[in-house]
């Protein structure tokens, strides 16, 4: 498991994880406690993929050559182009949550307030 911490230090079993740090946790880690005040953290769990991993910026690939190709693709096509007629699309005063799917269908839900 991997965790990312925001806020004050976090006590995991008997070890302190300072704020703005990451850690790899064993499946035996049990006690999570804020050392001083409010702490937010994210825990992710996955299985090893058994392949090389290379990352740069927002891209994660297997090789540096694939990273370079991803940057080249992004620079030339913006991954397929921007689907809106303006470069700064806005949703107006009636904000809605929406999802647009690959088949062209769209799902919208009105939300009463936004916590931004």
VOTI-144909 format. One record per atom (N, C-alpha, C, O): x, y, z; residue in one letter. Coordinates in pm, whole numbers, padded with zeros to 5 digits, always signed. Atoms other than C-alpha are relative to their C-alpha. Layout:
N
XYZa
...
//
This chain:
116
+00085-00118+00000x
+00000+00000+00000x
+00089+00124+00000x
+00202+00122+00049x
-00073-00126+00003x
+00109+00356-00059x
-00091+00106+00057x
-00212+00106+00032x
+00082-00105-00060x
-00008+00658+00135x
+00065+00136-00024x
+00188+00146-00029x
-00047-00137+00017x
+00024+01033+00081x
-00068+00086+00105x
-00190+00080+00122x
+00048-00074-00117x
-00014+01274+00374x
-00006+00150-00026x
+00087+00206-00085x
+00011-00146+00000x
-00137+01635+00391x
-00044+00041+00140x
-00128-00025+00200x
+00035-00045-00133x
-00161+01830+00715x
+00116-00027+00094x
+00232-00026+00052x
-00105+00029-00097x
+00031+01750+01034x
+00051-00143-00016x
+00003-00220-00099x
-00058+00134+00005x
+00240+01440+01095x
-00105-00106+00032x
-00205-00079+00098x
+00089+00113-00024x
+00072+01101+01102x
+00080-00109+00068x
+00190-00143+00024x
-00064+00110-00071x
+00163+00828+01348x
-00060-00130-00053x
-00180-00153-00042x
+00043+00129+00051x
+00145+00484+01187x
+00070-00105+00084x
+00192-00119+00078x
-00056+00089-00103x
+00194+00216+01453x
+00094+00084+00086x
+00046+00173+00156x
-00092-00079-00085x
+00509+00356+01622x
+00090+00091-00081x
+00188+00143-00026x
-00086-00084+00084x
+00657+00551+01330x
-00074+00125-00045x
-00193+00120-00076x
+00058-00128+00041x
+00598+00916+01240x
+00025+00019-00149x
+00137+00006-00197x
-00011-00036+00141x
+00527+01002+00878x
-00024+00150-00008x
-00135+00196+00016x
+00015-00146+00006x
+00593+01377+00829x
-00099+00041-00109x
-00122-00033-00204x
+00093-00051+00100x
+00344+01589+00635x
+00069+00011-00136x
+00191+00026-00144x
-00047-00011+00137x
+00380+01604+00257x
+00101-00108-00037x
+00189-00086-00120x
-00086+00113+00033x
+00557+01266+00249x
-00084-00119-00043x
-00205-00123-00022x
+00065+00123+00042x
+00474+00928+00104x
+00069-00117+00068x
+00185-00107+00108x
-00059+00119-00060x
+00530+00581+00244x
-00061-00123-00064x
-00174-00120-00113x
+00051+00131+00039x
+00492+00221+00140x
-00030-00075+00128x
+00058-00091+00213x
+00042+00065-00124x
+00298+00033+00406x
-00014-00150-00021x
-00052-00196-00128x
+00026+00144+00006x
+00289-00335+00483x
-00148-00022+00031x
-00216+00069+00078x
+00140+00030-00029x
-00046-00505+00517x
-00023-00017+00151x
-00135-00042+00194x
+00013+00013-00145x
+00024-00523+00892x
-00016+00134+00072x
-00041+00135+00192x
+00017-00132-00062x
+00003-00145+00955x
-00144+00013+00049x
-00238-00010-00027x
+00135+00000-00058x
-00293-00096+01189x
-00043+00133+00061x
-00158+00173+00044x
+00040-00117-00076x
-00286+00224+01395x
+00040+00127-00075x
+00158+00151-00100x
-00022-00128+00067x
-00323+00559+01216x
-00051+00108+00096x
-00168+00105+00135x
+00039-00102-00097x
-00326+00863+01446x
+00069+00131-00034x
+00190+00134-00056x
-00058-00133+00024x
-00277+01236+01385x
+00083+00038+00121x
+00040+00021+00235x
-00087-00034-00112x
+00015+01359+01593x
-00038+00129+00069x
-00015+00143+00190x
+00035-00128-00063x
-00115+01713+01652x
-00144+00042-00031x
-00223+00066+00060x
+00134-00051+00035x
-00425+01816+01460x
-00050-00072-00124x
-00021-00190-00145x
+00067+00058+00116x
-00615+01757+01138x
+00099-00055-00104x
+00198+00011-00137x
-00083+00065+00100x
-00460+01517+00884x
-00091-00061-00106x
-00194-00122-00074x
+00068+00068+00109x
-00582+01405+00543x
+00100-00093-00064x
+00216-00057-00082x
-00091+00090+00069x
-00435+01102+00376x
-00076-00090-00095x
-00196-00114-00080x
+00055+00085+00104x
-00494+00879+00079x
+00078-00131+00002x
+00201-00131+00000x
-00066+00131+00002x
-00421+00507+00083x
-00039-00070-00130x
-00157-00082-00163x
+00021+00074+00125x
-00381+00318-00244x
+00055-00140+00017x
+00157-00160+00085x
-00046+00138-00009x
-00345-00057-00278x
+00001-00061-00139x
-00091-00040-00217x
-00006+00066+00131x
-00233-00258-00578x
+00097-00117+00007x
+00171-00133+00103x
-00093+00110+00016x
-00045-00564-00691x
+00114+00046-00089x
+00091+00124-00181x
-00110-00034+00090x
+00302-00529-00846x
-00030-00050-00142x
-00085-00158-00159x
+00030+00038+00138x
+00278-00537-01227x
+00114-00077-00065x
+00098-00133-00174x
-00112+00078+00053x
+00620-00697-01280x
+00057+00056-00129x
+00112-00020-00209x
-00053-00064+00120x
+00719-00447-01551x
+00076+00125+00041x
+00050+00181+00148x
-00070-00124-00031x
+00960-00154-01563x
-00097+00118-00007x
-00191+00118-00086x
+00085-00119-00003x
+00802+00182-01485x
+00090+00122-00012x
+00187+00138+00062x
-00070-00126+00018x
+00927+00518-01610x
-00105+00110+00004x
-00210+00097-00058x
+00096-00109-00006x
+00754+00845-01527x
+00070+00132-00017x
+00185+00151+00024x
-00048-00137+00018x
+00800+01206-01625x
-00122+00088-00018x
-00203+00063-00107x
+00118-00086+00007x
+00547+01482-01567x
-00124-00083+00025x
-00126-00163+00118x
+00123+00073-00022x
+00195+01344-01601x
+00000-00140-00061x
-00098-00213-00048x
-00001+00126+00075x
+00305+01041-01803x
+00073-00111+00076x
+00177-00088+00137x
-00062+00119-00057x
+00384+00691-01676x
-00003-00106-00109x
-00109-00142-00159x
-00014+00101+00105x
+00511+00435-01926x
+00103-00104+00045x
+00149-00102+00159x
-00100+00101-00031x
+00749+00139-01941x
+00141+00043-00034x
+00237-00001+00031x
-00135-00040+00043x
+01040+00308-02118x
+00006+00150-00023x
-00097+00217-00037x
-00019-00143+00029x
+01187+00653-02172x
-00046+00033-00142x
-00098+00141-00167x
+00045-00021+00139x
+01116+00613-02544x
-00152+00018-00006x
-00201+00101-00081x
+00147-00014-00004x
+00744+00567-02467x
-00040+00135+00060x
-00138+00196+00016x
+00027-00132-00058x
+00751+00880-02249x
+00020+00108-00107x
-00064+00196-00123x
-00027-00098+00107x
+00908+01077-02536x
-00109-00004-00105x
-00150+00101-00154x
+00108+00012+00098x
+00642+00942-02776x
-00130+00061+00054x
-00203+00125-00021x
+00120-00058-00060x
+00364+01041-02534x
+00005+00152-00005x
-00095+00216-00037x
-00014-00145+00010x
+00499+01398-02519x
-00016+00047-00145x
-00079+00149-00172x
+00014-00036+00141x
+00526+01406-02898x
-00146-00006-00044x
-00195+00084-00112x
+00142+00013+00033x
+00168+01280-02935x
-00081+00114+00060x
-00168+00171-00006x
+00073-00108-00066x
+00043+01536-02685x
+00024+00134-00070x
-00070+00209-00093x
-00030-00127+00067x
+00223+01826-02854x
-00067+00009-00137x
-00111+00117-00176x
+00054-00007+00136x
+00093+01732-03199x
-00152-00009-00006x
-00213+00052-00094x
+00145+00019+00011x
-00268+01630-03125x
-00079+00036+00124x
-00202+00036+00121x
+00068-00021-00129x
-00348+01717-02763x
-00088-00122+00030x
-00197-00108+00086x
+00072+00127-00019x
-00459+01350-02751x
-00138+00003-00067x
-00238-00032-00005x
+00125+00004+00075x
-00725+01391-03016x
-00066+00134-00017x
-00168+00144-00086x
+00056-00134+00019x
-00793+01762-02994x
-00097+00038+00109x
-00143-00045+00187x
+00092-00059-00097x
-01012+01984-02784x
-00140-00003-00061x
-00160+00058-00166x
+00131+00018+00064x
-01380+01896-02848x
-00094+00120+00007x
-00205+00113-00047x
+00089-00115-00013x
-01522+02240-02762x
+00041+00112-00093x
+00157+00121-00134x
-00028-00107+00094x
-01547+02545-02984x
+00082+00114+00060x
+00145+00189-00014x
-00079-00103-00067x
-01385+02774-02724x
+00114-00064+00078x
+00107-00181+00116x
-00112+00055-00077x
-01053+02733-02547x
-00023+00009+00150x
+00053-00048+00228x
+00030-00014-00143x
-01212+02827-02214x
-00146-00034+00027x
-00223+00053+00067x
+00142+00033-00019x
-01540+02635-02189x
-00044+00023+00144x
+00028-00010+00238x
+00057-00022-00132x
-01759+02738-01898x
-00138-00062+00002x
-00198-00087-00103x
+00128+00069-00012x
-02076+02582-01765x
-00114+00092+00039x
-00227+00045+00057x
+00107-00093-00034x
-02272+02895-01678x
-00035-00006+00148x
+00032-00074+00227x
+00039-00008-00140x
-02452+02967-01353x
-00070-00127+00048x
-00063-00160+00167x
+00066+00126-00035x
-02654+02643-01359x
+00102-00113-00010x
+00112-00178-00114x
-00105+00103+00003x
-02374+02406-01267x
-00061-00139+00010x
-00152-00164+00089x
+00043+00139-00003x
-02426+02038-01337x
+00123-00089-00009x
+00224-00053-00069x
-00104+00101+00018x
-02211+01733-01302x
-00034-00075-00127x
-00151-00098-00157x
+00030+00073+00121x
-02173+01547-01625x
+00111-00099-00032x
+00225-00084+00012x
-00096+00096+00054x
-02002+01253-01788x
-00032-00016-00147x
-00149-00034-00184x
+00017+00020+00143x
-01950+01224-02162x
+00074-00127-00036x
+00195-00137-00012x
-00055+00132+00027x
-01891+00869-02283x
+00050-00012-00144x
+00014+00067-00231x
-00061+00022+00131x
-01697+00734-02582x
-00104-00022-00109x
-00080+00010-00225x
+00104+00024+00101x
-02021+00632-02756x
-00080+00126-00032x
-00174+00121-00112x
+00067-00127+00027x
-02132+00998-02754x
-00111+00033+00097x
-00159+00146+00099x
+00107-00028-00096x
-02392+00962-02480x
+00053+00087+00113x
+00173+00090+00142x
-00038-00093-00106x
-02394+01213-02197x
-00096-00018+00117x
-00216-00035+00097x
+00081+00011-00122x
-02518+01186-01839x
+00020+00128+00080x
+00133+00170+00103x
-00008-00123-00078x
-02600+01500-01639x
-00076-00016+00130x
-00180-00082+00137x
+00068-00004-00130x
-02690+01550-01275x
+00014+00141+00055x
+00124+00196+00059x
-00004-00131-00062x
-02782+01880-01116x
+00053-00014+00142x
+00018-00109+00213x
-00050+00002-00136x
-02596+01957-00796x
-00043+00128+00069x
-00048+00234+00007x
+00055-00115-00072x
-02727+02189-00527x
+00107+00099+00042x
+00081+00219+00046x
-00106-00093-00038x
-02393+02333-00417x
+00134-00063-00032x
+00147-00185-00043x
-00135+00049+00024x
-02025+02306-00487x
+00087+00036+00119x
+00081+00149+00168x
-00094-00026-00109x
-01765+02275-00214x
+00137+00020-00063x
+00217-00073-00073x
-00128-00032+00067x
-01474+02450-00385x
+00086+00082+00093x
+00197+00120+00057x
//
